[in-house]
Amino acid sequence: MEENQSAKFSCLLFLFIILFIFCIHVAILFASIRDYKMHTEEISLLQSDIQTLSNQKKRNRLFYFLPNHQHPVVLMEESSSIRMQELNKDGSDIIQEQILDSDPFHHMIVAYQKDGLAIVTKGASVLEGNNHVNFYYYESGQPLKKLDSQPFFIETYLDQSAKVFNNEIYLVGKDEKEDFIASSMINLTIQMHRLADETGLQQVISSKLQNNSVISNLVPMIEIQLYDFGLQTVKNQPFPIAKDHRSDNKNMVQHYVHDPVVAIVMNNQFVQYDLLNDEIIQPIEMPEPLYDPKAFSLPDYTVVIGKSSPTKSSEVIGFITNPSGQNLQPLLIEKGNFLQSYDEKTFNVTQMGKQLYLASETGAGVLDLVTNEFISYSEKQYDELLLSPILKKETELTRLHEEDDGLSIQKFFHFILNDSAGKGVVLSFSIFMAFPFLLVIISLVVHHHKEANMKKAYRHGGKKQIATIENIDRTRITANDDSQVNLTIVFAHQNEMIKKEVKMYADILYPPQIGDTVQILYDPILDKVFLLKETK
């Protein structure tokens, strides 16, 4: 019985050790899991996406409609590029994104084409030089196409050296050899003209687009300056070279303008103007007062837009006439928010056949002059489009944060499978738990084996009896401050004295003595002795 109690005590001790080690590791694991973030990468990506979408709401943006398909297009600034997004027809989803190389000032020139948009930017590429010019073409659903051209550079702001006339783009700049170049993009065909070759003038020291005369709003013209002769006027392709002398305007008008009478805004009035005589013919009578007007000269029409009163918040109204200012009609367009910025450089009106395209920083519109149908897309609609994915991503971000802050089976397995600290805790737990488990298993196996052998001894005719210690030899093995001793015992079996050796652990304070007795079980068939009771 005492042997069984000792075995049970050993088992309980080992179980206590296992439980203690288990609790320590559980505490470490609990503390580690509590601080562990299993969605770090996902949260970082979501935060980046939310920041990107939020920035798109704050960036400077331009709104256009693609010809034919009439899909809204949004162009917005980024650090060294312009992001272009094409939306579906109702503007409720982004169906394609493209990136255009652009300088940090993000100037661009946009011209409508039959089926798409031609876009010119100054590039930000270090390899090509920050002043190099990019020519792009974009059509609905198609990859952005960069048009091939000879190297061409503009040192000024792009809008000082480039203009759009009747959906054709004209530029002045320099080539790789620093020669002055006039460039044009007509029907997506890019042509470069060396000014010295075109004009026969070899001492050009500067060139720029002329912007300070009435005719320069109707005809693309270049002003050049020579080293010795100042400003010169030469009429050559691709567009005229301008002179600042008014006497030359008559030749310029006769050569390049179909009708010398045009409708323009002058002195804050919408008037008929005679280009040949350089004078106002008469103000154009308006159906209602028009304040802060701005006129747009188109191939077949002139559009004038202004406000109904002097206050900034007043309604924006518009009218359309023929180029000479006759047959004035109201411009039947909805008063969208984008019209509030009509006086900005970024607002423009373009004619494509019988349709007028309006573009600005706050929206875009298309007016069909035959059916008077008008469609528009505003920045408010675009912000609502951006808000939906932001809200979805913010909801997902909140969910991930809650999962990271809580405790769950998913988090536990993610920690031990993906985190080095988790793998270390599991490895340590496995090593320390394996050792006591192994000891318990060995102890149980040995104990079970001993009990089986003792039962076998009883079946072999063995019985409990008393043996006398005849000799004691100490070994060098100790356990729990007890020393192992080798006992030589003698006992009688069937009138025969038998001498055997058995081992036991003895208390060092009360060691067994020669002559003491112990209780044993002897198996006569296997000739084996089992120690049942220690000294007394």
N, C-alpha and C positions, 0 to 999 in steps of 0.2 A: 504493500500500500504506500509506504513512504517513497518507493521508487517511482510509483505512478504520480504521486503528488509532486515530486521533484521535476518530473517530465512536464507536468501541467504548468508548474511555475515557470519553467524555461520557456514554454510556449507563450505564456502570458507576457513574459518579459520581452520576448522578441516581437510579439504583437504590439506591445506598448511602444517599442522602439520604432516599429514601422509606422504606427499612428503618429508619433511625434514628428518623424521626418516628413510624413505626408502633410501634416498640418503646417510645418514650416514652408514646404514648397507651395502649398495652396495659398498661404499668405503672400509669398513672393509673387506667385502667379496672379493673384487677385490685384495686388498693387500695380504690377506691370500692365495688366490688361486694362485697368482703370485709366491709366495715362496713355495707353496705346491708341493711335489714330490709324484706322485701317483704310480710310478714304482720303489720305493726304493728297495723292496725285489727282484723284477725281475732283476733289475740292479745289485744288489749284487751277485745274483746267476750267472748271465752272466759273471760278472767280475771274479768270482771264477772259472768258467768253462774255460774262456780264459786264466787265469793264470795257471790252471792245464795243459791245452793243450800246452801252451808256455813252461812250465817247462818240459813237456815230450820231447820237442825238444832239451832241454839243458841237460837232465839227461844222465848218463852213461847207455848205452843200449847194449843188446846182441840180435843178430838175429839168428833164427833157421828156419828150415823147418820141419814140422811134417811128419814122415814117412807115406807112402801110400797116404795120402790125399794131401801131398805136399802144405799145407797151410803155409804161413809165420807166425812165432811166434816172438813176441817182448817181452823181459824181461827188465824191467827198475827199477831203484832204487826209493824208497820212504823213508820217515823218519825212519820207523821201519818195512818195508815190501818191497816186490818186486811185482810190478804190471805186470801181464802177459796178453798180448793181442793176441788173434788169429785173423788173417785176412782172408778174402776170398781168393780164389785161385790166383786171379790176384793182390791181395794186395791192392785193392781200397777201402776196407771198413773193419771196426772192427766188427767182428761178435760175439765175446765173450771176457769178461774180468774176470780175477781171481786174488785174492790177496794171496801171500805166506808170511808167517811169516818169518822175517829175521832180523839179527842183524844190527846195524848201519853201519857196514863195507860192507855189501851186497855181501859177497862171496857166491858162489853157485857152485855146481857140477851138471852137466847135462849129462845124458847118454841116447842115443837113444835106444828105444825098438821097438818091431815089429810094433806096431800101435800107439806109442806115445812117450812121453818123461818122463824119471824118473829124478826127481830133488831133490837134498839134500841141505838144508840150515841150518844155525845156527839160532835158534829162538831168538826173542827179548822179549818174554813174561816174565814178572816179576815173575809170579806164577810158571812157569816151570824152571826159571833160564836162564840167557842169553846165556849159553853155551850148552843148550839142542839142539839135532839134530832132524830136521824134515825130514821125507821121504815122497815125493809127487809123484803122477803119474797123467799125463794129456794126454787125448786122444781127438781128434778133436770133438768139439760139446758137450762133456760130462763135467759134473761138475768136478772140481779139486778134486782129491781123496787123502786124507792124509792116508798113510799106517800105520797100527798098528805095533808098535815095543816096545821092552823093553826100559826103560829110558836109554839114551845114551848121553854122554857129551864130548865135545871137547874144550880144553882150548886154543889151538893155533888158528891161522887163518885156515879156513876150507881147503884151498888148500895146507896147510902144512901137513894135517892129512887125506886127502882123495884123491883118484885118480880113474880115469876111465881106465879100461883095457878091450878091446873088448866089450864095452857097458855094462860091469859089474862094479859096484862101490865098492871100498874097503876103509875102514876107520879104524883108531885106536883112542881110547879114553878111557873113564872110565864109569863105571856104577854108580848107586846111592851109592854103598858101597865104592867108590873110587878104586875099583879093575880095573886093566888094561884090556881092552876089544879090540879084533879085530872083526870088523863087515864087512859083505859083503851083497850086494844086487844083487842077480843073478835071472834074470827073475821075478823081483818084489818080490822075496822071501828074507826076511831079516833074517840073522842069526847072532847071537852074540856068541863069543867064548872068554871065560876067559883065558887070556894068561897063568896064573899060572897052570890052568888045562890042557891046550893044550901042554905046554912045560915041565911041571914038575918042573919048576923053581919058587921058592916061594919068591924070594927077588928082584922082578922087581921094579926099582925105576923110570924108564922112558921108553917111547916107541914112535916111530915115523916111518913114511914111509921113506924108503930109496930113495933118489933122486940123489945120486952122483956117480952112477956107470952105465956102459953101460947096464948091465943086468937089472937094476932097471927100465929101459925104456921099457923093454920087459916083465917083470914078476913083479907082485906086491909083494914087500918084506917089512918086518918090521925090524927095528933095535930096539933091546931092550938093556937096561943097567941094570946090576945087582949090588946090593950093594957091593959085594965083588969081582966080577969076570969081571967087565967091559962088553964089547960087546960080545954077544954069538950068535951062529948060530944053529938053530934047524929047521928041515924040518917037519913041521906039517901043517895040514889044519887050517884055510881056505886058507892061502898062506904062503910062506916060511918066516922064521925068519932069517934075514941076519946078517952076520959077516963081519967085514971090512978086514979080512985077504984074500989076493988074492988067496992063495992056495985053498981056499974053493970054488972059482968060478967054478972050473972044475966039482965038484960034483953038484953044483947048476945047471949048464948048462945041464949036462947029465940027470938030474932028471926032469927039467922043460922046456927045450927048444928043439923044434923039430929039427931045423937045426942050428948048431953053427955058420954058416956064415950068417951075417946079413948086410944090407945096412944101414949105419948111417952117420950123419954129425960129423966129428971130425976135429979139427984144421981148421975150416971154409972150409972143403972140404967134398964132398959126396964120401964115400969110402966103400969098402967091408971090413968087420971086422971079425976076428976069435975070438969068445968068449972063446973057449977052451984054446987057446994059448995067449989070451989077447994081440992081435997085429993086425995092419992094414995089410991086404993082398995086396990091390992095390987101387988106386983112380979109381972111375968109370968114364969112358970117357963120357963127355957130348957133345951133338951135338953143343952146343954153350956155351960160358962162363956163369957161374952162380955165382952171388955174394950174400953174406949174406944168405946162404942156411939154410933151416930148414926142417928136415925130420920127417915124421909121420909113425910109424910102425903100420900096420893094419894086420888083420888075414891073408889075402891073398896077400897083396900088401905092398909096401913102396912108399909113395908119398914124393917128395922133391920139395920145392917151394923156389924161390929166385928171384933176380933182374938181369936184362940183362946188367946192368952197375953199377959202384960204386955209382952213384948219387942217392939221395933219391927219386927223381921224376921219375926215370927210370921205364920201364915197368916190371911188375911182370910176371914171366913165371914159369911153373911147368912141372914135369916129373913123370912118374909112372913106377915102376919095380915090379918084384916079391920080396919077403922078402929078398932074398940073393943078390939083386942088378943086376939081369940079365934081358935081354929083355927090355931095357929102351925104353920108348915111350913118346912122348909129351902128356902132360895133356891138352886135348882139351876143355878148358873152356874159356868163355868170360872174358876179363880183367875188371871185375867189380871193383868199388871203394873199396869194402870190402877186396880185396886182398892187399891193401896198408898197412894193419895192420897185415900181416901174422906173423910177428915176436913177436906179443904180446901174453901174456899168454891166452888171451881170444879167440885167433884164434885156431881152431882145424879142423882136417879132420877125418871123421868117415866113416867106411865101414858098409853098410847095404846090404848084398847080393851082387848084381852087381851094386850098386849105391854108390857114394861117396857124403857125406854131408859135406859142408863147412860152418862154422859158425864163426862170428866175431862181433866186436863192430860196424862195418860199413856196414854190410850186410850178406846175406847168399846165398848159392847156392846148387844145386843138379846136379850131373853129372851121367848120365846113361852110364855105361861102355860098354853096348852092342850096343846101338843105337847112342852113343856119343851126345845125346840130353842134353842140359844144360839149366837150368832155374835159375834165380837169383832174388834177391830182395835186394835193397840197401836202406841205410838211407835217400838218396835223395828222393826216392819214398815215404818213410814213412813220411818225413817232408812235402811233397806235400799233402799227405793224411791228416795230421794234419792241414795244412794251410787252407784247404777248410772250415772245421767247424769254425776255428778261424775267417775267413773273414765273414762268415754268422753271427756268434755271434757278431762280431764287428759292422756289418751293423744294426743288431737288436738293439744293445746297442745305436748306434747313433740315431735311430728312437725313442727309449724310452726317451733319453735325450731331443730330440726336443719336444716331447709331454709334458714332464715335464716343459720345459722352456716356452712353449706357453700357450695360453688360448683357451679352447674349452668346448663345452657342456659336453663331456665325462669327462673332468677334473673337471668341476663344480659338476656333480652328484657324481663322485668318492669322491670328497672332503667332500660333505655334508653327504654322506652315510657311509664313512669309517674312517674319521678323527674326533677325539673328538673335536677339535677346530671348524671344520665345523659344527658339530652337535650343538655346543654351539652357534655359530653365527645364525644358522637357528632358534634355540629355542628362542634366544633373539629377533630376528626379528619378530617371530610369536607372542611373548608376547606383545611387544611394538606396533606392528601393529594392533593387535586385539583390544586393548583398544580404540584408536581413531576411528577405524572402527565401533566399537560397539556404541560409542557416536554419530557418524554421523547417523548410522542406527536408533538409538532411536530418535534422533532429527527429522529425516525425517519422521519416523512413527508418532511421535506426531504432527508434522506440518501437515502431510497429514490427520491425524485424525481430527485436528482442522478445516482444510479447509472443510472437508466433513461435519462436524457438522454445520459449518456456512452456507454451501449451503442448508443443510436440514432446517436450521432456516429460510432462505428466502422462501423455499417452504411452511413452516408452517405459513407464513404470517408475519414473522418478518421483521423489517426494521431498518436502521441506525437511531440513535437518540442521543440526548445529555442528559447526566446524570450529576448530581451535587454531588461533594464529600461532604458528611455529617460528616464523621469521618475518622481518619487515625490512624491505629495501626501498630507499627513497629514490625517486627519479627527479629529473630537473624540470619537470612540467608542473606549472601552477595554473590555477583558474579561480578568479574571484577570491584571491588570497588563500585558497586551499591548495595544498601540495598533493600531487599524485604519488601514491606509494604502491609498491608491488608486494603483495602478501603471499606468504607460503602457508597454506592451511592444510590441516589433516582432519579426516572424518572417517567414520566407519560406514561401510556399505556391505550388507550381506556378510557380516563377520570378517570383513576385510578392511584393513586400514588403507585409505587412499590419500595421497599427498598431491595437491594441485597449487597452481599459482593463479591469483586474481588481482586485478588492479582496482583501486578505489581512490577517491579524493578525500583527504582527511583534514579536519580542522587543525590549524597549526597550534592553537591553544590547547586543544584536547585530542592529541594524536592517539591512535590505537597503540596498544602495548602487546608485547609477546605474552601469550597466555589468555588474552581476551578471546571472546567467542563471536562469531558472526553467523547469521542465518543464511543458508544456501539452498539451492535447488540443483540436484545432480541428475544429469541425463545418462543413464547407464549404457545406453546403446551408442550414443555419440561420444560418450566419455567427456562430457562438457559440464562445467560448473557455472551457475548463475548466482551472483551475489544478491541476496534479498535484504539483508539487514546488516547495518554496520555494527561497529564495536559497541559493547555495553559493559 
